[in-house]
Amino acid sequence: MKRSIVGVIVPAFLAMLMGFSSTAWANPEGIPAGWKKVYQFNLIGYPADKEYTGGCGGGGRIFVNRDAHHAHIVIRDHNDGWHVEDCNATTDNVGEIHSDELGVFKVFARILGKPNGNLHICAEILFDPDTHDHVCELDVFELHRDGGKSIFQPAPDSIFDASLFDIIWSVTTNEDFRIANFRVYRVQ
């Protein structure tokens, strides 16, 4: 009797361990399996109308104000790897992100934090003097926090592809915006 219980429990336990180890190495939902993460950064909502005066924390975060209207971030391709060069995009400051070899990498993003948080990125903005609108020449990327499970979405390559020229983002958030997580994966 003891052998039959051990014969059932031990294989079940080993199968359970194998299941945990395979899920621990899997990519989050929304990101293809087998792709390797090479960089990540967080876009963090800082209190409205206040300038961020802290440090950049090793290049893994960039700050914009909550309820920001057209905060600016420059995307540059310097072939020196993905990183945040200047983390302060609050008030009148301009943040800076370096991208690299976009055809080899793919960027995914998700929004976290309070429900109803919004993030709107307009890439390569132009101002239309007739309509007084901002025109998003390259692309638009939007995230909305609905309070449910946050799933990674692919970000358009065009908003990170600074191989020919620098790209300017105009970032708009609402008062509920807290954090967006961006992850860069090597395409397999």
C-alpha positions as CSV (number, residue, x, y, z in Angstrom):
1,M,0.0,0.0,0.0
2,K,2.8,2.4,0.9
3,R,4.6,1.8,-2.4
4,S,1.4,2.5,-4.4
5,I,0.9,5.8,-2.6
6,V,4.5,6.8,-3.1
7,G,4.3,5.6,-6.7
8,V,1.4,8.1,-7.3
9,I,2.5,11.0,-5.1
10,V,6.1,11.3,-6.3
11,P,5.3,11.4,-10.0
12,A,2.5,13.9,-9.4
13,F,4.8,16.1,-7.4
14,L,7.5,16.0,-10.1
15,A,4.9,16.8,-12.7
16,M,3.8,19.8,-10.7
17,L,7.4,21.0,-10.3
18,M,7.9,20.7,-14.0
19,G,4.7,22.7,-14.6
20,F,5.9,25.5,-12.3
21,S,9.3,25.6,-13.9
22,S,7.9,25.9,-17.4
23,T,5.5,28.7,-16.5
24,A,8.2,30.6,-14.6
25,W,10.2,30.9,-17.8
26,A,7.3,31.7,-20.1
27,N,6.7,35.3,-21.3
28,P,3.8,37.3,-20.0
29,E,0.5,37.1,-21.8
30,G,0.6,39.0,-25.0
31,I,4.3,38.3,-25.7
32,P,5.3,35.4,-28.0
33,A,7.0,32.5,-26.2
34,G,10.7,32.1,-26.8
35,W,11.4,35.8,-27.3
36,K,14.1,37.1,-24.9
37,K,13.6,40.3,-22.9
38,V,16.7,42.6,-23.3
39,Y,15.4,45.8,-21.7
40,Q,12.5,47.3,-19.9
41,F,11.6,50.8,-18.6
42,N,8.6,52.3,-16.8
43,L,6.9,55.5,-17.8
44,I,5.8,56.9,-14.4
45,G,3.1,59.4,-13.6
46,Y,4.4,62.2,-11.3
47,P,2.0,64.5,-9.5
48,A,0.5,67.1,-11.9
49,D,2.4,70.4,-12.5
50,K,5.3,69.3,-10.3
51,E,8.8,69.0,-11.6
52,Y,10.7,65.7,-10.9
53,T,14.0,66.5,-9.2
54,G,15.2,63.0,-8.3
55,G,17.6,60.7,-10.0
56,C,17.0,58.4,-13.0
57,G,17.6,55.2,-11.1
58,G,19.9,53.5,-13.5
59,G,18.0,54.3,-16.7
60,G,14.9,52.1,-16.1
61,R,12.3,54.9,-15.6
62,I,11.1,58.1,-17.2
63,F,8.7,60.5,-15.5
64,V,5.8,62.5,-17.0
65,N,3.2,64.5,-15.1
66,R,-0.2,63.0,-14.4
67,D,-2.7,65.0,-16.4
68,A,0.1,66.0,-18.8
69,H,-0.9,67.7,-22.0
70,H,1.8,67.2,-24.6
71,A,4.8,66.3,-22.5
72,H,7.8,65.6,-24.7
73,I,10.2,62.7,-25.0
74,V,12.8,62.3,-27.8
75,I,13.6,58.9,-29.2
76,R,17.2,58.6,-30.5
77,D,19.0,55.7,-32.1
78,H,22.7,55.9,-31.0
79,N,23.6,52.2,-31.4
80,D,24.5,52.2,-27.8
81,G,21.7,49.9,-26.6
82,W,18.3,50.6,-25.3
83,H,18.2,52.9,-22.3
84,V,16.7,56.0,-20.8
85,E,19.2,58.9,-21.3
86,D,17.2,61.6,-19.5
87,C,14.3,60.5,-17.2
88,N,12.7,63.9,-16.6
89,A,9.8,64.7,-19.0
90,T,7.9,66.6,-16.3
91,T,6.8,70.3,-16.6
92,D,8.8,71.9,-19.4
93,N,11.6,69.2,-19.5
94,V,12.2,66.9,-22.4
95,G,13.0,63.2,-21.6
96,E,15.2,61.1,-23.9
97,I,15.2,57.4,-24.7
98,H,17.7,55.6,-26.9
99,S,16.5,52.7,-29.1
100,D,18.6,50.3,-31.1
101,E,18.2,48.0,-34.1
102,L,14.4,48.0,-34.2
103,G,14.1,45.3,-36.8
104,V,15.8,42.9,-34.4
105,F,13.7,44.0,-31.4
106,K,10.0,44.4,-30.7
107,V,8.5,46.6,-27.9
108,F,5.4,45.7,-25.8
109,A,3.6,47.8,-23.3
110,R,1.0,47.6,-20.6
111,I,-0.6,50.1,-18.3
112,L,-0.8,49.4,-14.5
113,G,-2.0,51.4,-11.5
114,K,-5.4,53.0,-10.8
115,P,-8.4,52.1,-12.9
116,N,-9.2,54.7,-15.6
117,G,-5.6,55.7,-16.1
118,N,-4.9,56.8,-19.7
119,L,-1.7,57.2,-21.7
120,H,-1.7,58.6,-25.3
121,I,1.6,58.9,-27.3
122,C,1.6,60.9,-30.5
123,A,4.8,60.2,-32.4
124,E,6.5,63.0,-34.5
125,I,4.1,65.8,-33.8
126,L,3.3,68.6,-36.1
127,F,1.2,71.6,-35.2
128,D,-1.6,72.5,-37.6
129,P,-1.9,76.3,-37.4
130,D,-5.3,76.3,-39.1
131,T,-7.0,73.8,-36.8
132,H,-4.7,74.2,-33.8
133,D,-4.5,70.4,-33.5
134,H,-1.4,68.3,-33.0
135,V,-0.9,66.0,-36.0
136,C,0.7,62.6,-35.3
137,E,2.8,62.2,-38.4
138,L,4.2,58.7,-37.6
139,D,1.7,56.9,-35.4
140,V,-0.4,56.9,-32.2
141,F,-0.2,54.5,-29.3
142,E,-2.8,54.5,-26.5
143,L,-3.2,52.5,-23.3
144,H,-6.2,52.6,-21.0
145,R,-6.4,51.0,-17.5
146,D,-9.8,49.4,-17.1
147,G,-9.1,47.8,-13.7
148,G,-9.0,44.2,-15.0
149,K,-5.9,42.1,-15.8
150,S,-3.3,44.2,-17.7
151,I,-2.0,42.5,-20.8
152,F,1.0,43.5,-22.9
153,Q,0.2,45.0,-26.3
154,P,2.7,45.4,-29.1
155,A,3.8,49.1,-29.5
156,P,4.1,50.3,-33.1
157,D,7.6,50.0,-34.4
158,S,7.3,53.5,-36.0
159,I,7.3,55.2,-32.6
160,F,10.7,53.8,-31.7
161,D,12.4,53.6,-35.1
162,A,14.8,56.5,-34.9
163,S,17.3,55.0,-37.3
164,L,16.8,57.8,-39.9
165,F,15.9,60.8,-37.6
166,D,15.1,61.5,-34.0
167,I,11.4,61.0,-33.1
168,I,9.5,63.4,-30.8
169,W,6.7,62.0,-28.7
170,S,3.9,64.1,-27.4
171,V,2.6,62.4,-24.3
172,T,-0.8,63.0,-22.8
173,T,-2.0,61.4,-19.6
174,N,-4.9,61.8,-17.2
175,E,-5.0,62.4,-13.5
176,D,-5.4,58.6,-12.9
177,F,-2.3,57.6,-14.9
178,R,0.3,56.0,-12.6
179,I,2.6,53.7,-14.6
180,A,3.1,52.0,-18.0
181,N,5.6,49.2,-18.3
182,F,7.5,48.9,-21.6
183,R,9.5,45.8,-22.5
184,V,11.9,45.2,-25.4
185,Y,12.3,41.7,-26.7
186,R,14.7,40.2,-29.2
187,V,12.7,38.7,-32.0
188,Q,13.5,34.9,-32.4
